[in-house]
């Protein structure tokens, strides 16, 4: 089974990634009789690379999905003479792509390139020898490495491999209702400098009968909760050791 790349980097670096082991070859006839004739070149078809992603929504439902597909198509058009870049939107989403990958790995197959939307397939896919280590190519090509950026360090495994890169890098922000903080007599988030001030503000909001935040507010709130849960060296060590919820309850 050929090793594949499991995530997409938009830009020129992708070309260097996806054509590894996929380039077409030309052959010339050999032997004495052939030398008397014009060399004959047999050109193979350019390789086909399929990229599967979860941005299946139409523009009316989610404008960002259409923007991402436009970037994919722009890349395909720019390299049309090098390889056929087939873009497939999987309506099962990133989780569905992940589940399909698990099943395919058991059958000895895998995606050419796929966007897993944060679902980490790396340990399973690398153990199966199904994905390509990009680090040697990154180390040899300064422009390629620069295009990968922070992903070189962030995605470096303990064994020293880089199996995936990001297709996008996002910044996360939080909105808050300043009037509610004023009503509760609490400092607004822009004035916080420590987690202790966060604790105080939350207590003051709660005392005023105001719900500080809810876990149903979306994944940015979950990130805030996760950050708070690892606010100290003790809690970070707890998570680093892979403790369970039960042991967390016992410890705290």
C-alpha positions as CSV (number, residue, x, y, z in Angstrom):
1,X,0.0,0.0,0.0
2,X,1.4,3.4,-1.0
3,X,1.8,5.9,1.8
4,X,-0.4,8.9,1.6
5,X,-0.7,12.4,2.9
6,X,-3.4,12.9,5.4
7,X,-4.0,16.6,5.4
8,X,-3.9,19.5,3.0
9,X,-1.6,22.5,2.8
10,X,-3.0,25.1,0.4
11,X,-0.2,26.7,-1.6
12,X,2.9,25.6,-3.6
13,X,4.0,23.3,-0.9
14,X,1.2,20.9,-1.7
15,X,2.6,20.2,-5.1
16,X,5.8,19.0,-3.6
17,X,3.8,16.8,-1.2
18,X,1.3,15.1,-3.4
19,X,3.5,14.2,-6.4
20,X,6.0,12.2,-4.2
21,X,5.9,8.7,-5.7
22,X,3.2,9.6,-8.2
23,X,5.1,11.1,-11.1
24,X,4.6,9.8,-14.6
25,X,7.6,8.2,-16.4
26,X,8.6,8.2,-20.0
27,X,10.3,5.2,-21.7
28,X,12.5,5.0,-24.8
29,X,12.9,1.9,-26.9
30,X,16.3,0.2,-26.5
31,X,18.5,-2.3,-28.4
32,X,20.6,-1.9,-31.6
33,X,17.6,-2.0,-33.9
34,X,15.9,0.7,-32.0
35,X,19.0,2.9,-32.1
36,X,18.6,3.2,-35.9
37,X,15.2,4.7,-35.6
38,X,13.9,7.8,-34.0
39,X,13.5,7.3,-30.3
40,X,10.0,6.6,-29.3
41,X,8.7,8.1,-26.1
42,X,5.7,6.6,-24.4
43,X,4.1,9.2,-22.2
44,X,2.0,7.9,-19.3
45,X,-1.1,9.7,-18.2
46,X,-0.5,12.3,-15.5
47,X,-1.4,10.9,-12.0
48,X,-4.7,11.4,-10.4
49,X,-4.9,12.5,-6.8
50,X,-8.2,12.6,-4.9
51,X,-8.7,15.0,-2.1
52,X,-11.7,14.3,0.2
53,X,-13.0,17.0,2.5
54,X,-16.0,17.7,4.7
55,X,-17.1,21.1,3.3
56,X,-20.1,19.8,1.5
57,X,-22.5,22.7,2.4
58,X,-23.8,25.0,-0.3
59,X,-23.1,28.7,-0.1
60,X,-26.5,29.6,1.2
61,X,-26.1,27.2,4.2
62,X,-22.4,28.0,4.9
63,X,-20.6,30.7,2.8
64,X,-17.2,29.6,4.2
65,X,-17.6,26.1,2.6
66,X,-17.9,27.6,-0.8
67,X,-14.8,29.8,-0.2
68,X,-12.8,26.7,0.8
69,X,-13.9,24.8,-2.3
70,X,-12.9,27.8,-4.5
71,X,-9.3,27.6,-3.0
72,X,-9.2,23.9,-3.7
73,X,-10.3,24.4,-7.3
74,X,-7.8,27.2,-7.7
75,X,-5.0,24.8,-6.7
76,X,-6.3,22.1,-9.1
77,X,-6.4,24.6,-12.0
78,X,-2.9,25.9,-11.2
79,X,-1.4,22.3,-11.4
80,X,-3.7,20.9,-14.1
81,X,-0.7,20.0,-16.3
82,X,1.0,18.1,-13.5
83,X,-1.8,15.9,-12.1
84,X,-5.5,15.5,-12.0
85,X,-6.6,16.9,-8.6
86,X,-10.1,15.5,-8.0
87,X,-12.0,17.3,-5.2
88,X,-14.6,15.2,-3.4
89,X,-17.0,16.6,-0.8
90,X,-18.0,14.0,1.7
91,X,-21.5,14.8,3.1
92,X,-20.8,12.7,6.2
93,X,-18.5,15.5,7.3
94,X,-15.1,15.3,9.0
95,X,-16.2,12.6,11.5
96,X,-17.5,10.5,8.6
97,X,-14.3,10.8,6.8
98,X,-12.5,9.7,9.9
99,X,-14.7,6.7,10.4
100,X,-14.3,5.7,6.8
101,X,-10.5,5.9,7.2
102,X,-10.6,3.6,10.1
103,X,-12.5,1.0,8.1
104,X,-10.3,1.4,5.0
105,X,-7.1,1.0,7.0
106,X,-8.3,-2.4,8.1
107,X,-8.8,-3.3,4.5
108,X,-5.4,-2.0,3.5
109,X,-6.5,1.1,1.7
110,X,-6.4,4.8,2.5
111,X,-7.3,8.3,1.2
112,X,-4.8,10.0,-1.1
113,X,-5.3,13.3,0.8
114,X,-8.1,14.1,3.3
115,X,-9.1,16.8,5.6
116,X,-10.1,15.3,8.9
117,X,-11.2,18.5,10.5
118,X,-9.4,17.9,13.8
119,X,-10.1,14.2,14.1
120,X,-6.7,12.7,14.7
121,X,-6.1,9.7,12.5
122,X,-2.3,9.9,12.7
123,X,-1.5,7.3,15.3
124,X,-3.6,4.6,13.6
125,X,-2.5,5.5,10.1
126,X,1.1,5.8,10.9
127,X,1.1,2.4,12.8
128,X,-0.4,0.9,9.7
129,X,2.4,2.4,7.5
130,X,-0.2,4.1,5.4
131,X,0.9,7.7,5.5
132,X,3.9,9.7,4.3
133,X,6.4,11.3,6.7
134,X,6.8,14.8,5.3
135,X,9.7,15.8,7.6
136,X,12.6,14.7,5.2
137,X,11.0,16.7,2.4
138,X,10.4,19.7,4.7
139,X,14.0,19.6,5.8
140,X,15.3,19.6,2.3
141,X,13.1,22.4,0.9
142,X,13.2,25.7,2.8
143,X,10.2,27.1,0.8
144,X,8.2,24.0,1.6
145,X,9.0,24.2,5.3
146,X,8.2,27.9,5.4
147,X,4.8,27.2,3.9
148,X,4.1,24.7,6.6
149,X,5.0,27.2,9.2
150,X,4.1,26.5,12.8
151,X,2.7,23.1,11.8
152,X,6.3,21.8,11.6
153,X,6.7,22.0,15.3
154,X,3.0,21.6,16.3
155,X,2.6,18.4,14.4
156,X,6.0,16.8,15.1
157,X,5.4,13.5,16.7
158,X,7.5,12.1,19.6
159,X,9.2,9.8,17.1
160,X,10.3,12.9,15.1
161,X,7.9,12.6,12.1
162,X,5.5,15.1,10.5
163,X,2.6,13.3,9.0
164,X,0.0,16.1,8.6
165,X,-0.2,19.9,8.1
166,X,-3.1,22.3,8.5
167,X,-5.2,23.6,5.6
168,X,-6.2,26.6,7.6
169,X,-5.2,28.4,10.8
170,X,-7.8,30.1,12.9
171,X,-8.0,32.6,15.7
172,X,-10.6,32.2,18.4
173,X,-12.3,35.0,20.1
174,X,-15.0,35.5,22.7
175,X,-17.9,38.0,22.8
176,X,-19.2,39.2,26.1
177,X,-22.0,41.5,27.3
178,X,-20.2,44.4,29.1
179,X,-23.5,45.6,30.6
180,X,-24.0,42.4,32.5
181,X,-20.5,42.7,34.0
182,X,-21.3,46.3,35.0
183,X,-24.6,45.2,36.5
184,X,-22.8,42.6,38.7
185,X,-20.0,45.0,39.6
186,X,-17.4,42.7,38.1
187,X,-14.3,43.4,36.0
188,X,-14.8,42.9,32.3
189,X,-12.6,40.3,30.5
190,X,-10.4,43.0,29.0
191,X,-9.3,43.9,32.5
192,X,-8.4,40.4,33.6
193,X,-4.8,39.4,34.0
194,X,-5.0,36.3,36.0
195,X,-7.3,33.3,36.3
196,X,-8.1,34.5,39.8
197,X,-9.8,37.5,38.3
198,X,-11.7,35.2,36.0
199,X,-12.9,33.3,39.1
200,X,-13.9,36.5,40.9
201,X,-15.9,37.8,37.9
202,X,-17.7,34.5,37.5
203,X,-18.6,34.4,41.2
204,X,-19.9,38.0,41.0
205,X,-22.0,37.3,37.9
206,X,-23.4,34.2,39.5
207,X,-24.2,36.1,42.8
208,X,-26.1,38.7,40.7
209,X,-28.2,35.9,39.2
210,X,-26.5,36.0,35.8
211,X,-25.3,32.8,34.1
212,X,-21.6,33.4,33.3
213,X,-21.5,31.1,30.3
214,X,-22.9,27.8,29.1
215,X,-21.4,24.8,27.5
216,X,-24.1,24.9,24.8
217,X,-22.7,28.2,23.6
218,X,-20.5,26.4,21.1
219,X,-16.9,25.1,20.8
220,X,-15.2,28.5,21.7
221,X,-16.7,28.1,25.2
222,X,-15.4,24.6,25.4
223,X,-11.9,25.9,24.5
224,X,-12.3,28.5,27.3
225,X,-13.3,25.7,29.7
226,X,-10.4,23.5,28.6
227,X,-7.9,26.4,29.1
228,X,-9.3,27.0,32.6
229,X,-9.1,23.3,33.4
230,X,-5.3,23.4,32.6
231,X,-4.6,26.8,34.3
232,X,-2.0,25.4,36.7
233,X,1.0,23.2,36.6
234,X,-0.8,20.7,38.7
235,X,-3.8,20.5,36.3
236,X,-1.5,20.4,33.3
237,X,0.4,17.5,34.8
238,X,-2.9,15.8,35.5
239,X,-3.9,16.0,31.8
240,X,-0.5,15.1,30.6
241,X,-0.7,11.8,32.5
242,X,-3.9,10.9,30.7
243,X,-6.0,10.7,33.8
244,X,-9.7,9.9,33.6
245,X,-12.7,12.0,34.8
246,X,-13.2,9.6,37.7
247,X,-9.6,10.2,38.9
248,X,-10.1,13.9,38.4
249,X,-13.1,13.8,40.8
250,X,-11.0,11.8,43.3
251,X,-8.1,14.2,43.1
252,X,-10.1,17.4,43.3
